[in-house]
Amino acid sequence: MKIELLTVFRPFWIAISLSAMFVSACSVPTLESPECSASRGTVKEFYSVHFGNEMKITAESLKPKEKFLTAELIESVRGASPETDVFTTGTTDIPKAFRVGGCELSDSVSTKVEIILFWRDDSRSEERKIYAEVVKRGDKWLINRILN
């Protein structure tokens, strides 16, 4: 009787063991610091709002973006030409898409996040990198400067 039970349950235990191995193999640890994860989220949200709305700077187009920016950056872009996009190239050459790239931890309250800009159409296929300096103010991570 003992041998029959072992034989019956052997496939079950093999399946359980294999499942446990696959589950443990699929979990990938995050190697990024919590500061980079948080500041990268701010940059991604900001650029999603920016690309989803008017990209040229006007008082109206700046309103929904202010919650992602420091007061200093808001003040500095208010005087920008409404024909340029100060959050990407600083020119009238406005990209079509973006992707958030790597992150460098400057210190516990400051990071530098890479943004990759894309231009793709029938005559042009280009990528360009810019960077956002993101700082922690209170409990929020805010974009303080765009470096291009």
C-alpha positions as CSV (number, residue, x, y, z in Angstrom):
1,M,0.0,0.0,0.0
2,K,2.8,2.4,0.8
3,I,4.4,1.8,-2.6
4,E,1.2,2.6,-4.4
5,L,0.7,5.9,-2.6
6,L,4.3,6.9,-3.4
7,T,3.7,6.1,-7.0
8,V,0.5,8.0,-7.2
9,F,1.8,11.1,-5.5
10,R,5.2,11.2,-7.3
11,P,4.0,13.2,-10.3
12,F,2.2,15.6,-8.0
13,W,5.4,16.3,-6.0
14,I,7.4,16.6,-9.2
15,A,4.9,19.2,-10.6
16,I,5.0,21.1,-7.3
17,S,8.8,21.2,-7.3
18,L,9.1,22.3,-10.9
19,S,6.5,25.0,-10.3
20,A,8.4,26.3,-7.3
21,M,11.6,26.4,-9.4
22,F,9.9,28.3,-12.2
23,V,8.3,30.9,-9.9
24,S,11.6,31.6,-8.2
25,A,13.4,31.8,-11.5
26,C,10.9,34.4,-12.9
27,S,11.2,36.9,-10.1
28,V,13.8,39.5,-11.1
29,P,15.2,41.7,-8.4
30,T,15.2,45.4,-8.9
31,L,18.7,46.8,-9.0
32,E,17.6,50.4,-9.1
33,S,17.6,52.6,-6.0
34,P,14.2,53.6,-4.6
35,E,15.1,57.3,-5.3
36,C,15.6,56.5,-9.0
37,S,12.4,54.5,-9.2
38,A,10.4,57.4,-7.7
39,S,12.0,60.1,-9.7
40,R,11.8,58.1,-12.9
41,G,8.0,57.8,-12.3
42,T,7.7,61.5,-12.0
43,V,9.5,62.1,-15.3
44,K,7.5,59.4,-17.1
45,E,4.2,60.9,-15.8
46,F,5.3,64.5,-16.7
47,Y,6.3,63.6,-20.2
48,S,3.1,61.5,-20.8
49,V,1.1,64.6,-19.9
50,H,3.4,66.9,-21.9
51,F,3.2,64.7,-25.1
52,G,-0.5,64.2,-24.6
53,N,-1.3,67.9,-24.6
54,E,0.0,71.1,-26.1
55,M,3.8,71.0,-26.1
56,K,4.4,74.7,-26.7
57,I,4.5,76.8,-23.6
58,T,1.5,78.9,-22.8
59,A,0.0,79.8,-19.4
60,E,-2.9,77.3,-20.2
61,S,-0.6,74.5,-21.3
62,L,1.6,74.8,-18.3
63,K,-1.2,74.5,-15.7
64,P,-1.6,70.6,-15.8
65,K,2.2,70.2,-15.8
66,E,3.0,72.3,-12.7
67,K,2.5,69.5,-10.2
68,F,5.6,67.8,-11.6
69,L,7.9,70.8,-11.6
70,T,9.7,72.9,-9.0
71,A,8.7,76.5,-8.5
72,E,12.0,77.6,-9.9
73,L,11.5,75.7,-13.1
74,I,7.9,76.9,-13.5
75,E,9.1,80.5,-13.1
76,S,12.0,80.1,-15.6
77,V,9.8,78.7,-18.3
78,R,7.0,81.3,-18.0
79,G,9.1,83.7,-20.0
80,A,9.9,81.2,-22.8
81,S,8.9,81.7,-26.3
82,P,5.5,80.1,-27.0
83,E,6.8,78.7,-30.2
84,T,9.5,76.5,-28.6
85,D,9.3,73.4,-26.4
86,V,11.5,74.1,-23.4
87,F,10.9,70.6,-22.0
88,T,12.5,68.8,-25.0
89,T,14.8,70.6,-27.4
90,G,14.2,74.2,-26.5
91,T,13.5,74.9,-30.1
92,T,10.6,74.6,-32.6
93,D,11.8,71.1,-33.6
94,I,9.3,69.1,-31.5
95,P,9.8,65.4,-31.2
96,K,7.0,62.8,-31.8
97,A,7.6,60.4,-28.9
98,F,9.8,59.8,-25.8
99,R,11.1,57.0,-23.6
100,V,12.5,57.3,-20.1
101,G,16.0,55.8,-19.9
102,G,18.6,55.4,-17.2
103,C,18.8,57.1,-13.9
104,E,21.8,58.4,-11.9
105,L,21.6,59.0,-8.2
106,S,23.3,62.3,-7.5
107,D,22.6,62.1,-3.7
108,S,19.6,61.1,-1.6
109,V,17.5,64.0,-2.7
110,S,18.6,64.4,-6.4
111,T,18.7,62.3,-9.5
112,K,19.5,62.7,-13.2
113,V,17.0,60.8,-15.4
114,E,17.6,60.2,-19.1
115,I,14.9,61.0,-21.6
116,I,15.2,59.7,-25.2
117,L,13.3,61.8,-27.8
118,F,12.2,60.4,-31.1
119,W,11.4,61.9,-34.5
120,R,10.1,59.4,-37.1
121,D,8.3,60.1,-40.3
122,D,8.8,59.5,-44.1
123,S,11.9,61.7,-44.3
124,R,13.4,61.4,-40.8
125,S,14.3,58.9,-38.2
126,E,16.2,60.4,-35.3
127,E,16.8,59.9,-31.6
128,R,18.3,62.4,-29.1
129,K,18.9,62.2,-25.4
130,I,18.2,64.9,-22.9
131,Y,18.3,64.7,-19.1
132,A,16.0,65.8,-16.3
133,E,17.4,66.8,-12.9
134,V,14.8,65.6,-10.4
135,V,14.9,66.7,-6.8
136,K,13.0,65.6,-3.7
137,R,10.9,68.4,-2.1
138,G,9.0,67.3,0.9
139,D,7.6,63.9,0.0
140,K,7.5,64.5,-3.8
141,W,10.0,64.2,-6.6
142,L,9.9,67.2,-8.9
143,I,11.7,68.1,-12.1
144,N,14.0,71.0,-11.4
145,R,15.9,71.4,-14.7
146,I,16.1,70.0,-18.2
147,L,19.6,69.5,-19.6
148,N,19.8,69.2,-23.3
